[in-house]
Amino acid sequence: MDARTYAADRPRADRPQRVGELGQKVPVVAADTLIMEVNGWFQADRSLQAVAVEADGGHWLLLRERLESELSGRLGYGRALNSRTRVGQLRPEHSFAVAPELSMTQAARRILSRPPGARYEDFLVVGPDGPRVVAVSRIFEEVSALFQHDAMHDPLTGLPNRRLLDERGAELVGDCDPGRVAILCIDLDRFKHVNDTFGHRAGDSILTGFTGRLQRTVRGRDIVARLGGDEFAVLLVDVDAEQARSIADRILAEAVKPFPFDDHELHISASIGLALASDVVEEEQLSQLDVLLRQADGAMLAAKQAGKGRVVWLSARGETAPVARQAQLRRRLQLAVAAGGFRLHYQPLLNLGTGGGMAVEALLRWHDDVLGPVPPSEFIPVAESVNLIQQIGRWVFNEACAQAGAWLAAGSPRTVSINVSPIQLAANKVVGELLAAMAAHRVPAELIRVEITESSAIADFPRAIKQLAQLREAGIGVDLDDFGTGYSSVGMLRDLPLNTVKIDKSFIDNIDSSEREAAFVGGLINIAHAWGLKVTAEGVERPEQLEVLRELGCDTAQGYYISRPASASDLPGAQTLAALQRPQPAVVL
């Protein structure tokens, strides 16, 4: 399979961007045209489903079914009674037409602002080439496709992200000889220096320039992905060791060529880790692609430690740091579960309407005596793969409810949001375990919320919906976390019994510098509001982002600018959070 023809990698630019690119042209009739004349057109052309009626300098849509209903009504005398009726007399109460330059999200927002009974009706797009009729379903298909694309691609380079690499890589690996697969993990040397010296615009220029060089260096069947920051991965299929090394060497040569930026030439290099499928040992809990990536990442770190600007190949099942750490991580995680080696930190959510901050998200932390601090992004997938997540989840329920009860008893109640993995939902024990913890600590339902995280897809959707509905019936709020990434879709906002949607940090990062991304987030906020959902923005790190979110009508926000996660005793007070509602004074240097 040629990776470049993979459907999920269809460039966003190839999809319709404006509503004027959609729809089918329809005839235009004057408002004083007899409806019997228009009916004759419909009868002569069974494919004709609508006409545009021109009146008072505008247009509105007359559907075939509306005309036929008028002519067949009134006890069968519709045709006789309407023989002299003009089409202008059939104008609907809620006529709807939009300009062709509207984006898909803007059009969706306009549709959702219509009266409930009119939201599903086709509408007109009126442009220079005449009116077109567009189906509402097509708009939401395109919005969903945009979200899916953005969730699976890096917004700066347009490359597949790690999630899409996992999905596509599994298919490609399955289609070829397993022994002729290789992974390159690439980290750009001196990239931070360029960012610090010349600014982020220069850094972005290098990332996009290096992306182009990568794509020209590899073959059509290979996959290039951006893993984040200045890290890239290349999945090579149908290669032997010599071919893989040759491609890696060519990438090294491309990396050291100067990158033009304004009046400067920027210089970097690359450290590359190479892993071959024939060199790794299969592991029961991990896919071959995961094992390869881990091996290549260890090789890349070895390249950094050896002086950078080189390729390192950790060959033939040798001992590597990532492999050793993975095995140790599993062993230590089992001990932590048995000994209660976790703790919870809490991150406040700022209410952008009131300035209040009496809601927090409970975040799991693990500091191991041997491994040191281990981030959730590293140990949660391991816990899920070795079936420890249920025990950890029960501990989190009990600990979070105990803290919520302590705050309530102290006279300063806080609402606590608890993360729940789809793996926990699949076990069908979330409702009973959470309600038991709440009862044990005498915590009322209005002080507990559940956040559905996206560590994996929801395997049994009906069962998940049933459990979430039971939580809501008990008075517990249900939120969808990290929306816009991974497995989430616009359809989940409709299908899951939710109270709140939390927009992923990746969509918030550039809203204060990109009008396009701010408009995209604004569209999502309006769609969620139209469906009766509250919206929380994640990953707010700058006051400018917070100001944009206020203007867009976002309900709550969280992130390092508001407060870093902290122990219960170290959380900021209400006055500290309320001060974020006021404009911050300029700092004079």
Secondary structure, DSSP 8 states (H G I E B T S, - for coil): --GGG-GGG--GGGS--BGGGSSEE--EEETTSBHHHHHHHHHH-TT--EEEEEETTEEEEEEHHHHHHHHHTTTTTHHHHTTT-BGGGG--TT--EE-TT-BHHHHHHHHHTS-GGGTTS-EEEEETTEEEEE-HHHHHHHHHHHHHHHHHB-TTT--B-HHHHHHHHHHHHHTS-GGGEEEEEEEEETHHHHHHHH-HHHHHHHHHHHHHHHHHHS-TTSEEEEEETTEEEEEEES--HHHHHHHHHHHHHHHTS-EEETTEEE--EEEEEEEEGGGS---TTS-HHHHHHHHHHHHHHHHHHTTSSSEEE--TT---HHHHHHHHHHHHHHHHHHHT-EEEEEEEEEETTT----EEEEEEEEEETTTEEE-HHHHHHHHHHTT-HHHHHHHHHHHHHHHHHHHHHTT---EEEEEE-HHHHHTT-HHHHHHHHHHHTT--GGGEEEEE--SS--S-HHHHHHHHHHHHHTT-EEEEEEETSTT--HHHHHHS--SEEEE-HHHHTTTTT-HHHHHHHHHHHHHHHHTT-EEEE----SHHHHHHHHHHT--EE-STTT---B-GGG---HHHHHGGGS-------
